[in-house]
Amino acid sequence: MDLLNNLALGFGVALSLQNLLYALMGALLGTLIGVLPGLGPVATIAMLLPSIYALDATPALIMLAGIYYGAQYGGSTTAILINVPGESASVVTAIDGYAMARRGRAGPALAAAGLGSFFAGSVATLIVAAFAPPLTELAFKFGPAEYFSLMVLGLIGAVVLASGSLVKAIGMIILGLLIGQINTDVISGVPRYSFDIPELTDGIGFVAIAMGVFGFGEIIMNLGRPAEHREVFTKDVKHLWPTKEDFLQAYPAVLRGTALGSILGVLPGGGALLSSFAAYTLEKKSRGRAGEWEFGKGNIRGIAGPESANNAGAQTSFIPMLTLGIPPNAVMALMVGAMTIKGIQPGPQVMTSNPQLFWGLIASMWIGNLMLIVLNLPLIGIWIKLLTVPYRFLYPAILAFCCIGLYTLNNNNFDVFMAALFGVIGVVFYKLGCEPAPLLLGFILGPMMEENLRRALLLSRGDWTTFVTRPLSAGLLLGALAMIVVVTLPSIKRKREEAFQEAD
């Protein structure tokens, strides 16, 4: 009964005219960002952070959340039509989606992606509403030792669940932790690793790193790809509605993808990317119907499963961010930054001290998903027209908006130069095959880990056993140890590599 009352409160907030407009704006922007290759949700949310200063907290977070799950929808459009994923979670959608488009079935492929995403998003929103309150109650039992252990589990989870090489993921985490040490010590007030540069005494801006690595780095990499390799199927998008056979093939994949994405979205380092890769691997191992196409040659399950999973993963990744204040992925790290800008401390107290924000955001997810299904399928022609705009015209506009957003953060061109530097570093990461998301998680969690570590040791008078004598803390550290042991087992290691092999 409490759940229904809370949802009623949330819908009352989300259905106000102002919040509906910001949900629509977020959904539109997210779809646009997903459609345009070279600019993902991380860079976009980073770019728009300065604009939320003038907004109240609730409409600001509703808009940013809309951008996130809107980008999951939009990314599938470019993946299917031109074999260029609009954002990383759509990489596996391109494999079978593009193959279907080449056979003249781009319409059903886009419909399967849109309908699967809507179903998954709706189910995942109910999961968030159901599981957030009990988790919040649990979070109130957390002290500094428990928070430190939870962050250790989070960072190890980010390494274990990151795509690609484990060694590279560990390197990215450590680099993020080291960059996070550039700041002023909170206890002594002494600048650390600032090299007497005044701008570095407060640390490197999170937005500058996110926009540099994901925004500038992605743009530079896109400019290096030959435009003639992109074949846009603008004339083949007709008969959007899938056939009865398509529905029979796709619906089990949608159910499996929704379940898998809902679980993986909560895990640290998880979210949309991991969910879509895992769902594609699961579909390849699942028995299909007789007469369906092979995977890689246009199997509709290869679109429906990953698209459902990435949308479900995007929604459920809000659970640890809203209840514990711990971001499981780079986008949630930005949402933590947005809440901090609005003077809200992410964590269990949000639900009790600001229920309108908490439940309004959850209700807006369902409304946003409904808006996206209405926007995406009927307006597919508009999104296709955008794809025909030459990239040489798009990237200067994207860069200009990024630079304006960076400058307005502190009215200082230092942030622009830092983003440019991290853009070059981002290109190096892409060339070396390093996934940059663990770096951002290390950067955001590093200072929080240090603060909780020192606080726990102060409370225990320097006794390190406090981390293993407190049951919750010990349980979390055991979980981290178990993850390390499991991922080193040869059979698990091999399966992990197989799960991400399609990215290459």
N, C-alpha and C positions, 0 to 999 in steps of 0.2 A: 504493500500500500504506500509505503514511503517512496518507493521508486516512482510510482505513478504521480504522486504529489510533486516530487522533484522534477519529473519530466514536464508536468503541467507548468511549473514555474519557469523552466527552461524555454518552453515554447512561447510562453507569454513574453519573455525577453526577446527571443530570436525573431518573433513575428512582428515586432515593432517596425515601422516604416524605415527608420534609420538603419537598423541592423539588417533588414532584408536587402536594402540597397548596397550595404557593404559586403554582404554575403554574395550578392550578384556580381559586384565589382571584383571580388576575390576569385569567384568561379570563372569569370570572363578572362581576367588577367592570367590565371593559372592555365586555362586552356590555350590562350595565346602563347604563353611561355613554353608550354609543352609542345605546341605545334612548331614553334620556331627552333630549329636546331642551333645549338651553341649557347643557350641560356637556360639553365635549369632552375628549379625552385629555390635552391640554396642562394644562388646569386641574386635572384629576383627579390626574395624576402630580405636579403642583406641590403639590396639597393633601396628598398622601400622603408627600411627601419627609420630613417630620418623623418619620413612623412607621418609617422604615428604620434609624434610629439603633440600635434594639435588635436588628436582624437582622444575620446574616452577609452579606457582599457578594453571594455567589452567589444565595441565595433572594431577596434584595432586588431584584436586577436581573432575575431570572426573573419575579417578580411584576409589576414595572413594564413589562417587555416584553410580558407577557400582556395588560396593560391596553391597551397601544398597539394591538396587532393585533386584540384583542377588540373595541375600539371601531370598527375598520373593518367588522367583521361587523355589530355592533349598529346602526350608523348606517343601514344599508340597510333595517332593519325599519320605522323611522319614515318614511323616505323613500318606501317603497312603500305603507304603510298610511295615512298621514295627510299625505303631501306636505310633511313638515317634516323635512329632513335632520338626523339626530342629530348629525352632525359634518360639517365642510366637505367632506371627500372624497366624501360621499354626495350632493352637490348634483345631479350629473347623473343619478344612479340614480333620483331622484325623477321625472324627466321621463317616462320610459317605464314605470317601476315603478308609479307612481300611476295611470297610464292603464290598465295591466293590471288593477290592483285594482278600478278602476271598472267594468271589464268582467267582474268576478267571477273573475279569474284571479290573485288575490293569492298563492295557494299556489304555483303554478309559478314565479311571479316571485321569491318568497322562496327557493325551492329552487335556482333558477338562481344567485341571489346567493351562497347558502351553499356550493353545490358548486363554483362557479367560484372562490370565495375559497379553499376548501380546496386545490384543485389548484394554484392560483397560489402559495399560501403554502408548499406542500410543495416545489415546484420552486425557488422563490426561496431556501429554506433550504439546498438542495443547492448553489446558486450561491454563497451566502455561505460555505459550508464549503469549496468548491473554490477560490474566488478570494481569500479572506482571507489564507492563508499567503504566496503570492507577493507580495501587496501589502505585507504586513508586512515582508518581506525588503527591498523597495524603500524602505520608510519609514525603515529604518535608515541609508539614504544621505542622509537629509534633515538639513540644518543649519538655523540660524536664518534664513538668506536664503531657503532653499527653503520653509520653513514660512510666512514672510511672503508670498512669491509665491503659495503655495497658497491662503492666506486671501484675497488680492486676487482670485484666480480665483473663489473661493467666493462672495465678496460680489457680484462682477459677474454670476456665474451666478444668484444669488438675484434680482438685478434683472431679468435677461433672461427668466428662467423664471417670474417672479411673474405671477399673473393680474392683469388690469386695466392701468391706465396705467403706462407706464415712468417718467414724471416722479414719480408718487406713490410708486412702489417705491423710486426713488432717494432721495426725501425721507424715507421710512421708514428706509432703511439709514443715512442720515446722522444722523437723530435718534437711532437706536440707538447709533451710534458716539459721539455727543456725551454721551448719558446714561452710557455706559460710562466716560467720563472722570471722572465724579464718584467719587473714591476718594483713597487716599493714594499718592503717587508711590513706586514700589518702590525707586528708587535714592536719592532725596534724603530720603524719609520725610516730605515736606510734604503736608498735606491739600490737595486740589484741588477747587474749586467746591463746598465743603461748607457755605459761608455760616455757619461757626461752629456748625453743628448737629452735635453729637457723633455721632449715629446715622449721619450721611452720610460720616464719615471712612473707613468701610470700604466705601462705595459703597451704592447702592440694591440691595436684595435681588432676585435674579433671580426668585425665587418670587413676590414681591410684584408685580412687573411682569407676569409670566405670568398669575397668577391675576386680577389687576385687569383687564387688557386682554381676556383670553379668558374668564375665569369671570364676573366681575361685569358686564363690558361686554355679554357675550352674554345674561345673565339680564335685564338692563335692556331690551335690544332685544326679547327674547321677550315681556316684559310689555307692550310697545307693540303687539304683534300681536293682532288680535281672535281670541278663542278659538273663536268660532262659525264661523270659516273652516276649522276642522279637522274633517274628516269621517273618522271611524275605521271601517275596514272589518273589524269584529270578527267578523261573521257569515259573511263571504265566504271565510275562510281554511279551505279544505278541499281534498281531492285535491292534497296537497302535491307528489306526484311528477310531474315534467314528462312530457308525452307524447313519443312517438318523434320527432314533427315538431319539438317544442321542442328536443330534444337535437341533432337535425341542424342546426337553425338556430344553437344556442348554442355548440356545441363549437369552431367556427373562431374565434368571437369570444373565447372563453376562452384559446385558444392565442395569439392576437394580443395580447390584453390582458396575458397573463403575460410575454410577450417584451418588450413595450413598458415595462411597469411595472418589470421587473427592471433595465432599462437606466436609466430615468429616476430610479429610487429612489436610485441612487448619486450623481446629480448634485447639486451645491449648490443649495439652493432647491427641490429636487425632492421626492421622497417621494410619499405617497399622493395628495395633492391634484392635483399636476401630472399624475400618471399617469392618474388617472380622467378628467380633462378631455381629455387627449390621446387616450386610448383611445376616448372617445365620438366625437371628431372623426374618428378613423380608421375607426370602424364606419360612420359616415354616408357616408364616401367609398368604403367597400368594397362590392362587389357581393353582394347577399344571394340567398336562394332565392326562387323564384317563389311568389307568394301570401302573402308575409309582410306584416305590418302596417307602416305608415309609421312613421318615427321621430317621436316626440312623441305617438303615438297607441297605444303599447303594443307596440313591437318588443322581443322578448326579448333581442336582441343588444345593445340599449341598456342592459341591466342586466348581462348576463354579462360583456361586455368591460370596462366601467369597474370593476366589483366585483373582477374578477380582477386588473386593473391596480393598483388602489389597495392590495390586499393584498400583491401582489408588490413594489410600491414601498415599502410599510411595512417589509417584511423586508430588502430589499437596502440600505435607508438605514442599516442597522447596519454595513455594510462600511466606509465612511470613518470612522465613529465609533470602531469597534473597532481598525482598523488604523493610522489616522493621528491619531486623537484630535480630528478635525475634524467637528463636527456639521453635517449637510447640511440639517437642518430644526429647527423649534422643539422637537419632542419629543426628538430626539437631543441637543439642547442641554441639556435636562433630565436625560437619561441621563448626560451628561458630569458634570453637577452631582451626580447620585447617586453616581457612581464617586468623585468628589472627596470627598464626605462620608464614604465608606468608606475613604478614604486610598489610593485607587488612581489613579495618574496615567494617564489615557486616552492610548493611543498604541501604537506597535509593541511595546513591552516587555510589554504585558499578556499576549500569547500565550506569550511565553517564560517570564515570571516567574510567571504565574498561569494555567497551561493548564486547570486544572479549571474556573475561572470562564469562560474564553473558550469552550471546547468544550461546557461544561455549558449555557451560555446558548444556543449554536447548536442543540444537541440539543433543548432545551426548546421551541424555536420549532416544531419538527415536532410534538412532543407537544401543545403548546398548540393548534395548528391542528386536530389530531384531536379534542381536547376541545371545541373550538368547534363543529365540525360536529355532534357528539353533543348539545351543549347547545342549539344554536340551532333545529334543525328540530323535534325532539320537544317542546321546551319553549316553542314559539312561543306557545301559549295564555297562558302566564304573562307573557311580554313584552307581549302585547296587553293583558292586564289592567292592567299598569303604565301603559299609554298612556291608560287611561280615568281615571286619577287627575288631578283638576283641577290645573292648573299653579300656582294660587294656594296650594295646599298643599305643592307640591314646592319652590318657590323659597325659602321661608324656611328649610327644612331644609338645602338646598344652601348657602345663605348662611351659616348657623350653622356647618356643618362647615368651610367655607372660612375663616371667621374664627378658629375653634379652631386649625386647621392653621397659619394665619399667626402667631397669638400664640405658639404653642409653638415656633416657629423660634428665637426669641431671648428668649422670655418678656418681650416688649416690645410694647405696643400701637402703637408707631410703624409697624410693618410692616402692621398692619391699616389704619391711616390712609393709608399709601402705596398699598396695594392699592385702597382706595376712590377715591383720586385718579386712579389709572391706570384704574379702572373708568369714570370720567367721560370720561377721555381716549379710552378704547376706544370709547365710544358716539360720540364725535366722529369717530373714524376710520371707524366703520361708516356714519355719516351722510354722510361725505365720499367714501365708496367706496374707502378706503385699506385695503389688506391688511396686518394687523399682523405677520404672520410675519417679513418682512424686518427689522422693528425688533428682534425678539428675536435674530435672527442677528447683526445689527450690534452689539447689546449684548454678546453672548457672545464674538464674535470680535474686537471692538475692542481690549480690553485685551491679548489674546493677540497681535494684530498689532503693537501698540505695543511689547510686550516683545521680540518676535522682531526687529523693526526695529532697536531700540536695541542688542540683543545682536549682530546682524549688523554694525552700524556700529562697535561697540566692537572686534570681532574684526578688522575690516578697517581699523582706525584712521581711521574717518570717510570711507572711500572708497565713494561711492555706486555705483560701477561694479560692485561685488561682486554686485549683483543681476542683472546682465546678462552677466558674465563666467563665472559658474558655470552649466554647461549645463542642469541640472535647473531651476534658478530662471528662467533665460532662457526655457526652453520653456514653463513655466507662465505667465509674463508674456505671451509671444506668444499662448498660448491665450486669455488674458483679452482681449487686444487683438483677436484674431480674433472673439470673441463680440460685442464692441462693434461691429465693422465689419459683421458679418453681420446683427445685429438692426436696424441703421440702413438696410439695403437695403429699398426700398419693398415689394417682393413678400413678403419675410419678415415685415415689420412687419404687412402686411395679413393674412397667414396666422395670425400670432400672435394678432391681435385676434379673428379668426374662431374660433380654438380655445377662447377663453374667453367667447364671446358668450352661451352658454347659461346662464351664471351670473346674468345680469341678469333 
